[in-house]
Amino acid sequence: MANKETMTGVAYDGLFGGAEVEVLTSNVTVASGQKVKRGTLLSESSGKYSAVAAGGKAVAVAAEDIDAGAADTVGTAYITGYFNREKLIMASGDTVGAHEEELRGVGIFLTSMK
């Protein structure tokens, strides 16, 4: 008799780098006019979150896809945790390394899958 269980709808996407740092989430309001994918680095201004622009300050990671195309939308973001740098999404021309120190300052730590 095999000890095997099949689960439908659950997949590991590699975003988390480990369990060494407690993962905390927060509801955030994503500013209208954008669609944010899970794993996108987010910045905050005047209480609203946006995908971090090159040169911006990252403070969170989107925990889910958030469609704020038509209006401000509340979604979930990770505010602490341990993440794989290769799975994070940022603006074209930007690098995860440019945000690593500021992310550490807010309790988000990075590792590599390599």
C-alpha positions in Angstrom: 0.0 0.0 0.0 1.5 3.3 -1.1 1.5 6.4 1.1 0.7 8.9 -1.7 -1.8 11.6 -1.8 -2.7 13.6 -4.9 -3.8 17.2 -4.4 -5.4 19.2 -7.2 -4.9 23.0 -7.5 -1.8 23.3 -5.3 1.6 24.1 -6.9 4.9 25.3 -5.5 6.0 28.4 -7.5 9.3 28.8 -5.8 8.6 32.3 -4.4 9.5 31.4 -0.8 13.2 30.7 0.0 12.6 29.0 3.3 10.9 29.1 6.7 13.8 30.8 8.6 11.9 34.1 8.7 8.2 34.4 9.7 5.9 35.3 6.9 3.5 38.1 7.7 0.9 39.5 5.3 -1.0 42.7 5.1 -4.0 44.0 3.1 -2.7 46.8 0.9 -4.5 49.2 -1.5 -2.9 49.0 -5.0 -3.3 52.2 -7.0 -5.5 52.1 -10.0 -4.1 51.7 -13.5 -2.0 48.6 -12.9 -2.1 44.9 -12.8 0.4 43.4 -10.3 1.5 39.8 -10.4 2.3 37.6 -7.4 6.0 38.2 -6.5 6.1 41.8 -7.7 8.1 44.2 -5.5 5.9 46.9 -4.2 6.5 50.5 -3.1 4.2 52.7 -1.0 3.2 56.3 -1.3 0.4 58.1 0.4 -1.1 54.8 1.6 -1.3 53.2 -1.8 1.0 50.6 -3.2 2.5 50.3 -6.7 4.9 48.0 -8.5 8.3 49.5 -7.6 9.8 51.6 -10.3 13.5 51.6 -11.0 15.1 53.7 -8.3 12.0 53.4 -6.1 12.0 51.9 -2.6 10.6 48.4 -2.2 8.7 47.7 1.0 6.6 44.6 0.3 6.0 41.6 -2.1 2.7 41.0 -3.8 1.2 37.8 -2.4 -1.3 37.4 -5.2 -2.2 38.7 -8.6 -4.0 42.1 -8.1 -6.0 43.7 -10.9 -6.3 47.4 -10.2 -6.7 48.3 -13.8 -10.0 50.1 -13.4 -9.9 51.3 -9.7 -7.9 51.1 -6.5 -8.0 47.5 -5.3 -7.3 45.9 -2.0 -5.0 42.9 -2.2 -2.6 41.0 0.0 1.2 41.6 0.3 4.0 39.9 2.2 5.6 42.4 4.6 8.1 39.9 6.0 9.6 36.6 4.9 12.4 34.8 3.1 12.1 34.8 -0.7 14.0 33.5 -3.8 15.4 36.5 -5.6 15.0 34.7 -9.0 11.2 34.6 -8.5 10.7 38.3 -7.7 9.3 40.6 -10.3 10.5 44.2 -10.8 10.4 47.0 -13.4 12.3 46.6 -16.7 15.9 47.7 -16.2 15.7 47.3 -12.4 17.5 44.5 -10.4 16.6 42.7 -7.1 20.1 43.6 -5.9 19.3 47.3 -6.0 16.6 46.7 -3.4 18.1 44.0 -1.2 19.3 46.3 1.6 16.1 48.3 1.8 14.1 45.0 1.9 16.2 43.7 4.8 15.3 46.9 6.6 11.6 46.0 6.5 12.1 42.2 7.3 12.2 40.8 3.8 15.2 38.6 3.3 16.5 37.1 0.0 18.2 33.9 -1.0 19.1 32.2 -4.3 17.7 29.1 -5.8 21.1 28.3 -7.5 
